Amino acid sequence: MKITLAQLNYHIGNFARNKELICNAILKAKLDNSDIIIFSELCVPGYPPLDLLDRLDFVEKCNDTVKEIAGECTGITAIIGSPVINNNKEGKKLFNSALVLSEGEIVFSAQKSLLPTYDIFDEYRYFEPGKKFSVFKFNGLRLAITICEDLWDEQPFENEFEKKSLYTISPMEELAKQKPDLVINISASPFSYSRTGIKADIFKNKARKYHLPVISVNQTGANTELIFDGASRIVNSNGDIWRQLPYFREAVETFNLDDIIAGARPSGDIDTEPIELIHKALVTGIHDYFAKTRFSSCLVGLSGGIDSALCLCLAVEALGNENARALLMPSRYSSEHSVADAVALAKNLNVKYDIINIEKPFKAFEEDLAPLFSGKEKDITEENLQARIRAVLLMAVSNKFGCILLNTSNKSEAAVGYGTLYGDMAGGLSVIGDLYKTDIYRLANYINRNGEIIPDNTIVKKPSAELRPGQFDTDSLPEYRVLDSILYQYIELQKPADRISGEGIDGATVQKVIRLINYNEYKRYQAPPVLRVSSKSFGDGRRMPLVARY
């Protein structure tokens, strides 16, 4: 029996495009003489459709599209993901379903049972959990069809507070009672650099536990802040990865089930380094955000610092140098090497750049505010003025030329509020907002792996906002090695203050950092969407009250 895996890049609500992708893959599978083709979770509407699922017309469009796809399933069977109306008198309006299509009809359906409500997931808001478990009989085989979390009931978590299992039922345990021959898992699993190995282990452990081959099909591409890595896998009954599809790239490949059962063979693209995956993820995130919002060009405020340099490099790779431009806005406090480094980077990337010195508008604001500020010492107010002047200039260029402003704040800065609201926090998309500063350096060095693109001076110099004479980040923050360790333990691992430890970390510093994190929640609430590459990014994945005192 031949099986085809279809790892595709779907667009939420773009039914015509999604249908075309699915039907083209079905045609390819037919040409390969495949018996069955497998697509990912909610591939018909795209994932995650969020509150579009509350619209009856949206769900009806899903149903109509399923029927149209079923019409293409002659001489081949397809497994697709789509919402299905719950006709029972009780429960939520919809099921998250895997539908089996054959000869123009829906011949079988499986409903997702385990509905995640942690991190960025809120599936119980929309779906009723499935409570019935049946295998699908196909070509003499019994297929256990599961949807994402249904096979992840034993996943480990980074947070020591969370239990090993979040659920009281195991769908696979129920299906195992019916003696299946093969496990199929369709998913829409977002990328997280710390969990790629964990995801692979989930499938390997299930294969070993039940002595069954496991086929997982994940989507790729990005929708707003969520980036999907693909990496669909075939695991044999020994728990060995027999084949893995590429990261962050569409693929439609056909395999012989007898070969899968026969044993393992080496598969490429498994042990990719985390920093390489982060790089691919961010490029994918930028590219798809622009493609799916129908924008083509971007703007970066280039300071000569490492954050804006990295953002411009990623944007050029995602969109092409002809679709990226930079604006340099030096002030009286900008060093000569910062301007020179920014110009050098723009030239290395062959990107159009312009220079506007902000001295004139800054002086005008100072003069206009002088009577009001009489007798007051200069402080952060004047620093923020410079950042907000730059934001006004950037948004003017963005409006005039129709290019989206990319925000260049990193996660370390966002965590402790080291940014100006309506200033350098401006932008339509936060490119590196889920990367700590220490990872920014790693990624910059990766960009330069084959030669200098980002000027070396940009990477090695002490980071500074250059908003006052002799200013450096370490004037108000711990060195980033220490800060990032505290942030990771507090944000990702959710450790209490007294359990945060490490080299150079002391109790007073921990308390200061935590106060800054909690105090600046209001800033992050107003920040642009952040491309998610970690297990706990700012935004929908971390919901904190603005008025809490804890």
DOGU-953572 format. One record per residue: residue in three letters; z, y, x of N, C-alpha, C in turn. Coordinates in steps of 0.2 Angstrom, whole numbers, plus 2048, in hexadecimal, padded with zeros to 3 digits. Layout:
N
AlaZYXZYXZYX
...
END
This chain:
550
Met8007FA804800800800800806804
Lys7FC80B8037FC8118067FF817803
Ile80381B807807820804806827808
Thr80582C804803832807809837806
Leu80B83B80B81084080B80C84780B
Ala80E84B80680B852805810857807
Gln81085A80C81585F80E81186680E
Leu81386A80980F86F807813876807
Asn81087B8078138828068118857FF
Tyr8168857FB8158877F481888E7F3
His8158927EE8168997ED81A8997E6
Ile82089C7E582389C7DF81F89F7D9
Gly81E89C7D481B89E7CE81389F7CF
Asn81089D7D480989D7D58068977D3
Phe8068957CD80488F7CB7FD88D7CD
Ala7F88917CC7F28907CE7F188D7D6
Arg7F58917DA7F588F7E17F88897E2
Asn7FE8887DF8028827E07FE87C7DE
Lys7FB87C7D87F68777D57F18757DA
Glu7ED87B7DD7E88797E17EA8767E7
Leu7F08787EA7F38747F07F486D7EE
Ile7F786B7E97F98657E77F28607E5
Cys7EE8637E27E88607E07E385E7E6
Asn7E38637EB7DF8627F17E285C7F5
Ala7E985C7F57EC8567F97EB8507F5
Ile7EB8507EF7E984A7EB7E28477ED
Leu7DE84C7ED7D784A7EF7D68477F6
Lys7DA84A7FA7DA8478017DD840801
Ala7E383F7FE7E68397FD7E18347FA
Lys7DD8367F57D88317F27D382F7F8
Leu7D18347FC7CC8328017CF82E806
Asp7D582E8077D982980C7DB823808
Asn7D88228027DA81B7FE7E181A7FE
Ser7E58207FD7EC81F7FC7EE81D7F4
Asp7F38197F47F58177ED7FA81C7EA
Ile7FE8207EE8038247EB80482A7F0
Ile8048307ED8058367F180C83A7EE
Ile81083C7F381683F7F28178467F4
Phe81984A7EF81A8517F08218537F0
Ser82385A7F182A85C7F282D85E7EB
Glu83385F7EB8378617E68358687E3
Leu8348687DC83286E7D882C8717DC
Cys82786D7DE82186F7E181C8737DC
Val81D8717D58198757D081A87C7D0
Pro82187E7CF8228857CE8238897D5
Gly8258857DA8278877E082E8887E0
Tyr8318887E68398887E783B88D7EB
Pro8418917E98448907E38428957DD
Pro8418937D783E8977D284489C7CF
Leu84A89A7D085089E7CE84F8A07C6
Asp8518A67C48518A77BD84A8A77BA
Leu8458A67BD83F8A57BA83F89F7B5
Leu84489A7B78458947B38488967AC
Asp84B89C7AB84D89E7A58488A07A0
Arg8428A17A383C8A379E83889D79C
Leu83889C79583489779282D896794
Asp82A89C79482389C79682289A79D
Phe82689B7A28268987A98268907A9
Val82B88E7A582C8877A48268837A1
Glu82388779C81D88479981788479D
Lys8178897A28128897A78128837AC
Cys8198827AD81A87C7B18178767AE
Asn8198757A881786F7A480F86E7A4
Asp80C8747A28048747A28018727A9
Thr8048757AE8028737B580386C7B6
Val8088697B48098627B680485E7B2
Lys8028607AC7FD85C7A87F685D7AC
Glu7F58637AE7EE8637B27EE85F7B8
Ile7F485F7BC7F485B7C27F38537C0
Ala7F78517BB7F684A7B87EF8487B7
Gly7EB84D7B57E484C7B47E084A7BA
Glu7E384C7C07E084A7C67E28447C9
Cys7E78417C67EA83A7C87E78347C5
Thr7E08337C77DD82D7C57DB8297CB
Gly7DD8237CB7DD81F7D17E28207D6
Ile7E78247D57EC8267D97F28287D5
Thr7F88277D87FE8297D580182E7D9
Ala8048337D68088397D980F83A7D7
Ile81383C7DB81A83E7DA81A8457DB
Ile81C8497D681D8507D78238537D4
Gly8258597D682B85C7D382A8617CF
Ser82E8617C982D8677C48338677BF
Pro83586D7BC83A86D7B783786A7B1
Val83C8667AD83A8637A783F8657A2
Ile83D86779C842869797846863795
Asn84D86579485286079285286078A
Asn85085B78784F85A78085685877D
Asn85B85678186185477E86585A77B
Lys86985977686D85E773872862777
Glu87485E77C879861780876862787
Gly87986778B87886879287386E793
Lys87286F79A86D87479C866873799
Lys86287879985B87879685687479A
Leu8588737A085286F7A485586A7A9
Phe8518657AB8528617B084E8627B6
Asn8508617BC84C8627C284A85B7C3
Ser84385A7C28408537C283B8517C7
Ala83B84B7C88358487CC8318447C7
Leu82B8467C68268437C182183F7C5
Val8208397C281B8347C58158357C0
Leu80F8377C38098387C08048327C1
Ser80182F7BC7FC82A7BD7F782A7B7
Glu7F182A7B97EB8297B47EC82E7AE
Gly7EE8347B17EE83A7AC7F483B7A8
Glu7F98377AA7FF8377A68068377AA
Ile80B8397A78128397AA8158327A9
Val81582E7AE8178277AC81E8257AE
Phe82282A7B18298297B382C8307B5
Ser8328307B48358377B683C8357B9
Ala83F8387BE8468387C084983F7C0
Gln84F83F7BE8528467BE8578477C3
Lys85784C7C785C84E7CC86384D7C9
Ser86784A7CD86E8497CA87384D7CE
Leu87284E7D48778527D88748597D9
Leu87785E7D68748657D68798697DA
Pro87686B7E087B86F7E587C8767E2
Thr8828787E388487F7E18888827E7
Tyr8868807ED8898837F38848877F7
Asp88688B7FC88289080087D8937FB
Ile8768927FD8718967F986F8937F2
Phe87288D7F18708897EB87488A7E5
Asp87188A7DF87488B7D98718887D4
Glu86F8817D586B87D7D086E87C7CA
Tyr87587B7CA87887A7C38788807BE
Arg8768867C187488B7BC86F88A7B8
Tyr86A8867BA8648857B686387D7B3
Phe8668797B78648727B686A86D7B3
Glu8688697AF86D8647AD86C85E7B2
Pro87285B7B48718557B986F84F7B5
Gly86B84B7B98688457B686E8407B6
Lys86E83C7B18748377B18718307B0
Lys86A82F7B08678287B08648277B6
Phe8648217B986181F7BF85D8197BE
Ser8568197BF8528147BF84D8147C4
Val84B80E7C784680D7CC83F80D7C8
Phe83A80F7CC83380F7C982F80A7CC
Lys82C8057C88298007CA8218017CC
Phe81F8007D28188027D48157FD7D9
Asn8107FB7D780C7F67DB8117F07DE
Gly8157EE7DA8197E87DC81F7EA7DF
Leu8207F17E08267F47E482B7F77DF
Arg8317F87E18367FC7DD8388027E1
Leu8368087DE83780E7E283D8127DF
Ala8428137E48478187E284581F7E3
Ile8448237DE84282A7DF84882E7DE
Thr8498327E384F8377E384C83E7E5
Ile8518437E384F84A7E485484D7E9
Cys85284F7EF8568527F385D8507F4
Glu8628547F18698537F186B84C7EF
Asp8678497EB8698427E886A83D7EE
Leu86783E7F386783A7F986C83D7FE
Trp86F8437FD87384680287A846800
Asp87D8417FC8838427F98898417FE
Glu88783E80488C83D80A88A842810
Gln88784780F88684C81488C84F817
Pro88C85081E89285382189185B820
Phe89785E82089786582089A868827
Glu89886E82989B87182F8A287482D
Asn8A48768278AA8788258AF873824
Glu8B58738288BA86E8288BD86E821
Phe8BD87381D8C08748178BC86F811
Glu8B686F8128B286B80D8B386380E
Lys8B28608098B38598098AC85680C
Lys8AC85080E8A684C8108A184B80A
Ser8A484A8058A08497FF8A184E7F9
Leu89C8517F789D8567F289D8537EB
Tyr89B84D7EA89984A7E489D8447E2
Thr89E8437DB8A183D7D989D8377D8
Ile8968387D88928327D788C8327DD
Ser88A82C7DE88482C7E387E8297DF
Pro87982D7DE87382A7DB8708247DF
Met8708247E586D81F7E98718187E8
Glu8788197E787C8137E687A8107DF
Glu8798147DA8768127D486F80F7D4
Leu86B8127D886480F7D88648097DC
Ala8698087E18698027E686B7FC7E1
Lys86E7FD7DC8707F77D88697F47D5
Gln8647F87D485E7F57D28597F27D7
Lys85C7F27DD8587EE7E38517F17E4
Pro8517F87E684B7FB7E88487F97EE
Asp8417FA7EF83E7F87F583D7FE7FA
Leu83D8047F783C80A7FB83F8107F8
Val8428147FC84581A7F98408207FB
Ile83F8247F583B82A7F683F8307F4
Asn83F8357F884383B7F783F8417F8
Ile83E8457F283A84B7F283F8517F3
Ser83E8567F784385B7F88408627F9
Ala8448677F884286E7FA8488707FE
Ser84886E80584E86F80984D87580E
Pro85187A80D84F88081285287E819
Phe84F88281E850881825857884827
Ser85A88082B86088382E861880835
Tyr86188483A86088284186687D843
Ser86C87D84087187984187187383D
Arg86D87283986D86C834867868834
Thr86286983985C86583985E85E83B
Gly86285D84086485684286885383C
Ile86C85683987085483386C85182E
Lys86685582C86285382785E84C829
Ala85C84C82F85984583185E840831
Asp86484183386983C83286B83982B
Ile86A83E82786C83C82086783681E
Phe86083781F85B83281D85C82C821
Lys85D82C82885E82782C86482282A
Asn86A82682887082282686F81F81F
Lys86B82281B86A81E814865818815
Ala86081981A85C81381B86080D81E
Arg86480F82286880982586D806820
Lys87080B81C875809817872804812
Tyr86C80581086980180B8647FD80D
His8627FD81485D7F98178567FA813
Leu85580081284F80280F84B807813
Pro84480781284180D815842813811
Val84281981484381F81083E824812
Ile83B82780D83582C80E83883280B
Ser83883880F83A83E80C83584380D
Val83384780882E84C808831853806
Asn83085780B83385E80A82D86380A
Gln82E86980782986E80882A87280E
Thr82587680F82587A815823881813
Gly82388681782288D815828891814
Ala82889781182E89B80F82D89E809
Asn83289F8058328A37FF8388A8800
Thr8378AF80183B8B480283F8B2808
Glu8468B180784A8B080D84B8A980F
Leu8498A480B84989D80C84389B810
Ile84489781683F89481A83F88D81A
Phe83A88981883A88281883687F81E
Asp83A87A821837878827832872827
Gly83186F82182D869820831863823
Ala82E86182983185B82C832855828
Ser82E85482382E84E81F82E848823
Arg83284382183483D825832836822
Ile83083282683082B824835827828
Val83A82482583F82082983F819827
Asn83F81482C83E80D82A84580B829
Ser84580482784C801824851801829
Asn84F801830854801835857808837
Gly85580D83385781483485481783A
Asp84E81583C84A81984184581D83E
Ile84482384083F82883E838825840
Trp83482383B82E82083D82882583E
Arg82982A83A82483083A827836837
Gln82683C83A829842838823847838
Leu82284A83281C84F83281F856836
Pro81A85A83781C86083B821865838
Tyr82486883C82886E83A824874838
Phe82587783282287D83081B87D830
Arg81887882E81187782D80F873828
Glu80A87482480887081F805869822
Ala80586481E80385D82180285981B
Val7FC85581A7FB8508157F984A819
Glu7FD84581A7FC83F81E7FD83981A
Thr7F983481B7F982D8187FB82881C
Phe80082381A80281E81E80281781A
Asn80281281E80280B81B80A80981B
Leu80C8078158138058148147FF818
Asp8107FA8198117F581D8137F7825
Asp80F7FC8278117FE82E81880182E
Ile81A805829821807829826802829
Ile8257FD82582A7F782582A7F382B
Ala8247F382F8247EF8358287F283A
Gly82A7F883B82E7FA84082D802842
Ala83180484783180B84982C80C84E
Arg82A81284F82681485582781C856
Pro82781E85C82882585E82582A859
Ser82882F85782583485382683B857
Gly82183F85782184685A82584B855
Asp82785185882A856855831854852
Ile83585085583B84E853840852856
Asp84085285D84585586184485C863
Thr84186085F83F86786184586B862
Glu84587086784B87486884D879863
Pro85387A86185587E85C85288585D
Ile85188886384F88F86384788F862
Glu84488986383D88986183C88985A
Leu84088585784088484F84288B84C
Ile84688F84F84889584C84289A84D
His83F89A85283989E85383389C84E
Lys83289684D82D89484882F896841
Ala83689584083889783983789E838
Leu8398A383C8398AA83B8318AC83B
Val82D8A983F8268AB83E8238A9837
Thr8258A38358238A082E8268A5829
Gly82C8A782A82F8AB82582C8B2824
Ile82A8B58298278BB8298208BA826
His81C8B68298158B48268158B381F
Asp8198AF81C8198AD81581C8B3811
Tyr8218B78138238BC80F81E8C180E
Phe81A8C38138148C781280F8C580E
Ala80D8BE8108078BB80C8098BB805
Lys80F8B98038118B87FC8128BE7F8
Thr8148C37FC8158CA7F880E8CE7F9
Arg8098CB7FC8038CF7FC8038D5800
Phe8078D58058078DB80A8048D8810
Ser8018DC8157FE8D981B8018DC821
Ser8048E28218068E682780D8E7827
Cys8108E882D8178EA82E8188EF833
Leu81E8F28328208F78378278F683A
Val8278F784082E8F68448308FC847
Gly8368FE84683990484A83B901851
Leu83790385683890085D83C905861
Ser84290286384790686784790586E
Gly8449008718458FE87884A8F9878
Gly84E8F78738538F28738508EB871
Ile8548E68728528DF8728518DD86A
Asp8548E08668548DE85F84D8E085C
Ser84B8E685D8458E985A83F8E585E
Ala8408E486483B8E18688398DA866
Leu83E8D686483E8D086283A8D085B
Cys83C8D48568398D58508328D6850
Leu8308DB8558298DC8558258D6858
Cys8288D385D8248CD85F8238C785A
Leu8288C68568288C18508238C484B
Ala8238CA84A81E8CD8458178CC847
Val8168CD84E80F8CD85080C8C6850
Glu8118C185280F8BA85180D8B884A
Ala8118BA8458108B883E80B8BC83B
Leu8098C283D8048C68397FE8C883D
Gly7FF8C88447F98CA8487FB8D184A
Asn7F98D38507FA8DA8537F78DF84F
Glu7F18DE84C7EE8E38487F28E5842
Asn7F68E08407FA8E28398018E483B
Ala8038E684180A8E88438098EF846
Arg80E8F384580E8FA8488158FB84A
Ala81690084F81D90285181E909851
Leu82490B84F82591285082B913854
Leu82A91785A83091985F83291F85D
Met83992085C83C92685A84292885F
Pro84092A86584692C86A84A932868
Ser85093286A85493886985693B870
Arg85B94086F85D94387586193E879
Tyr86493887686893387986492D87C
Ser85D92D87A85992787C858927884
Ser85992288785792288E85092188F
Glu84E92389584792389784491B897
His84991789984691089A84690D893
Ser84990F88E84990D88784290E884
Val840914885839916883834913887
Ala83591288D83090F89182F90788F
Asp83590488E8358FD88C8318FC886
Ala83390188182F90087A82890187B
Val82690587F81F90688081B900883
Ala81F8FE88881C8F888C81B8F2887
Leu8208F18838208EB87E81A8EC879
Ala8198F28768148F487280D8F2875
Lys80D8F487C8068F387F8058EC881
Asn80B8E888380A8E18848088DD87E
Leu80A8E08788088DC8718018DF86F
Asn7FF8E58727F98E886F7FA8EB868
Val8008EE8678018F08608018F8860
Lys7FE8FB85B7FE90285A80590585A
Tyr80790A85E80D90D85D80D91585D
Asp81291885A81291F85A81992185C
Ile81A92785F82092A86182293085E
Ile82793085A82A93785783193885A
Asn83293D85D83993F86083D94285A
Ile84393F85984794185384B948854
Glu84A94B85A84E95185C84E956857
Lys84895885584795D85084B95C849
Pro84995784684D956840855955841
Phe85795284685E951848861958849
Lys85E95C84C86096384D861967847
Ala85C96684285C96983C862967838
Phe86396083886995E83486F961837
Glu87096183E87696384187796B83F
Glu87296F83F87297683D874977836
Asp87197383187297482A87A971829
Leu87C96C82C88396A82B88896D82F
Ala88697183388B975838891979834
Pro88F97D82F89498082B89997C828
Leu89697682589A97182189F96D826
Phe89C96C82C8A09688318A496C836
Ser8A49738358A89778398AF97583B
Gly8B19748418B79728438B896B844
Lys8B39678428B39608428B095D849
Glu8B395884C8B09558528AA951850
Lys8A59508558A094C8548A2945854
Asp8A094184F8A293A84F89C93584C
Ile89E93084989892B84789492F842
Thr89693483F89193883A88B93A83D
Glu88B93D84388593F847881939849
Glu88593384B88192D84D87D92B847
Asn88092A84187D92883B87792C839
Leu87893383A87293783886C93583C
Gln86C93484286793284686392B843
Ala86892684286592083F861921838
Arg86492683486192782E85B92C82E
Ile85A93083385493483484F92F836
Arg85092A83A84B92583C849921836
Ala84E91F83284C91B82C84791F827
Val84892682784492A82383D92A826
Leu83C92B82C83692B83083292482F
Leu83691F83083391882F831917828
Met83591982383291881C82C91C81A
Ala82C92281D82692681C82092381F
Val82092082581A91D828819916823
Ser81E91382181D90D81D81A90F816
Asn81C91481381991780D81191980E
Lys81091D81380A91F81480491A816
Phe80691581A80291081C802909819
Gly80790981480890381080A8FD814
Cys80E8FE8198118F881D8188F781C
Ile81B8F181C8228F081A8268F1821
Leu82B8F48208308F58258348EF827
Leu8348ED82D8388E782E83F8E9831
Asn8448E782E84B8E883084C8E4837
Thr8508E883C8518E58428588E3844
Ser85C8E383F8648E28408658DB841
Asn8698D984686B8D28478718D0843
Lys8738CA8438798C783F87F8CA842
Ser8808CA8488868CD84B8888D4849
Glu8828D88498838DF8478858DF83F
Ala8818DB83B8828DB8348898D9832
Ala88C8D48368928D18358988D7835
Val8978DB83A89D8DF83C89B8E783A
Gly8958E78368948EE8348918F3839
Tyr88E8F083F88C8F48448858F6842
Gly8848FA83D87E8FD83B87F902836
Thr87A90683587A90C83087790B82A
Leu87B90B82487890A81E87391081C
Tyr86D90E81A86891381986591581F
Gly86691282586491482B86090E82E
Asp86390B8348609058378618FF833
Met8648FF82D8658F982985F8F9824
Ala85B8FF8248558FF81F8508FA821
Gly84C8F881C8468F381D8458EF817
Gly83F8EC81783D8E881183F8E0812
Leu8408DF8198428D881B8458D8821
Ser84B8D482184F8D482784D8CD82B
Val84A8CF8318478C983584C8C5838
Ile8508C883C8558C584085C8C583E
Gly85D8C78378648C88358688C2834
Asp8658BC8368698B683686A8B383D
Leu8688B78428698B584986E8B984C
Tyr8738B684F8788B98538758BC859
Lys8788C185C8768C58628748C0868
Thr8798BB8698788B686F8718B286D
Asp8708B18678698AD8668638B2866
Ile8648B886585F8BD86685D8BD86D
Tyr8618BC87285F8BC87985C8B587B
Arg85E8B087885B8A98798548AA876
Leu8538AD87084C8AD86D8478B2871
Ala84A8B78748468BC8788448B887E
Asn8488B48818468B08878418AB885
Tyr8418A887F83C8A387D8358A787C
Ile8368AD87982F8B187882C8B287F
Asn8308B388482D8B488B82C8AE88F
Arg82C8A888C82C8A28908268A1894
Asn8208A489281A8A38958188A9899
Gly81D8AE89981B8B589D81E8BA899
Glu81F8C089C8238C589A81F8C9894
Ile8228C888E81F8CC8888248D2887
Ile82B8D08868308D48858328D788C
Pro8328DD88E8348DF89483A8DD896
Asp83B8DA89D8418D789F8478DC89E
Asn8468E289F84B8E789F84E8E8898
Thr84A8E689384C8E688C8518E188B
Ile8508DB88E8558D588E85B8D6892
Val85B8D98988618D989C8658DF89C
Lys8638E48998678EA89886C8E9893
Lys8728ED8948778ED8908758F0889
Pro8778EC8838758EF87D8788F587B
Ser8748FA878877900876873903870
Ala87690686B87390A866870910868
Glu87291386E87091987187091F86C
Leu87692086887792586487C92A866
Arg87F92986C88392E87088392D877
Pro88593187B88493088388892A885
Gly88592688988892188C88B91B888
Gln88891B88288A91687D88890F87E
Phe88D90A87D88B90387E88E8FF878
Asp88B8FA87688E8F68708958F4871
Thr8978F287889D8F08798A38F5879
Asp8A18FB8788A69018778AA8FF871
Ser8A78FC86C8AA8FB8658AA8F4863
Leu8A78EF8678A78E88658A98E486B
Pro8AB8DE86A8AC8D98708A58D8873
Glu8A58D587989F8D387B89C8CD877
Tyr8958CD8768928C98718948C2871
Arg8958BF8778978B887889D8B7874
Val8A28BB8758A88BA8718A78BC86A
Leu8A48C18688A38C38618A08BE85D
Asp89A8BB8608968B685C89A8B085B
Ser89E8AE8608A28A885F8A78A9859
Ile8AA8AF8598AF8B08538AB8B084D
Leu8A58B384D8A18B484789F8AD844
Tyr89D8A984989A8A28478A089E844
Gln8A689E8478AC89A8448AE89D83E
Tyr8AE8A483D8B08A78368AB8A6831
Ile8A58A78328A08A782D89D8A082C
Glu89A89D83189789683089D89182E
Leu8A28918338A788B8328AC88D82D
Gln8AD89482C8B28968278B9895829
Lys8BA8958308C18948328C589A831
Pro8CC89982F8D089E82F8D28A1836
Ala8D48A88368D58AB83C8D98A7841
Asp8DE8A483F8E38A18448E089A847
Arg8DA8988458D78928478D089484B
Ile8CF89A84C8C989C8508CB89D857
Ser8C889985B8CA8998628C3899867
Gly8C589986D8BF8998728C089D878
Glu8BC89D87D8BD8A18838BC8A8882
Gly8C18AC8848C18B38838C38B687C
Ile8C58B18788C78B38718CF8B3870
Asp8D18B986E8D88BA86D8D98BC865
Gly8E08BB8638E18BD85C8E08C485A
Ala8E18C985E8E08CF85C8D88D185B
Thr8D48CE8608CD8CF85F8CA8CB859
Val8CD8C58578CB8C28518CD8C684B
Gln8D38C884B8D58CC8458D08D3844
Lys8CF8D68498CA8DC8498C38DA846
Val8C18D58498BA8D28478BA8D183F
Ile8BF8CD83D8BF8CB8368C08D1832
Arg8C48D68348C58DC8308BE8DF82F
Leu8BA8E08358B38E38348AF8DF830
Ile8AF8D88308AB8D482C8AC8D6824
Asn8B28D68238B48D781C8B38DE819
Tyr8B48E281E8B48E981C8AC8EB81A
Asn8A88E881E8A18EA81D89D8E6819
Glu8A08E281489C8DE80F8988E380B
Tyr89A8E98098968EE80588F8EF809
Lys88F8F080F8898F18138848EB812
Arg8868E58138828DF81387F8DE80B
Tyr8838E08078818E080087B8E47FE
Gln87A8E98028748ED80186E8EC806
Ala86F8E780A86A8E680F8648E280D
Pro85E8E28108588DF80E8598D780E
Pro8558D380B8558CC80C8558CA813
Val8598C58158598C381C8568BC81C
Leu8518BB82184E8B48228548B0825
Arg8558AA82185A8A68228588A0827
Val85C8A082C85B89A831861896833
Ser86789983086E89583287089282B
Ser87688F82C87988C82687D890822
Lys87E89782488189C82087F8A3822
Ser87A8A581E8778AB82087A8B081B
Phe87A8B781C87C8BC8188778BC812
Gly8798BE80C8758BE8068778B9801
Asp8728B67FE8748B17F88798AB7FB
Gly8788AA80187C8A48048838A5805
Arg8858AC80588C8AE80688E8B3802
Arg8918B17FC8938B67F789A8B87F7
Met89B8BE7F98A28C17FA8A38C77F5
Pro8A98C77F28AA8CD7EE8AB8D47F2
Leu8A98D97F08A98DF7F48B08E27F3
Val8B48E17EE8BA8E47ED8C08E07EF
Ala8BF8DA7F28C58D67F48C98D87F9
Arg8CF8D67F98D48D87FF8D78D1801
Tyr8D38CE8068D58C78088D38C7810
END
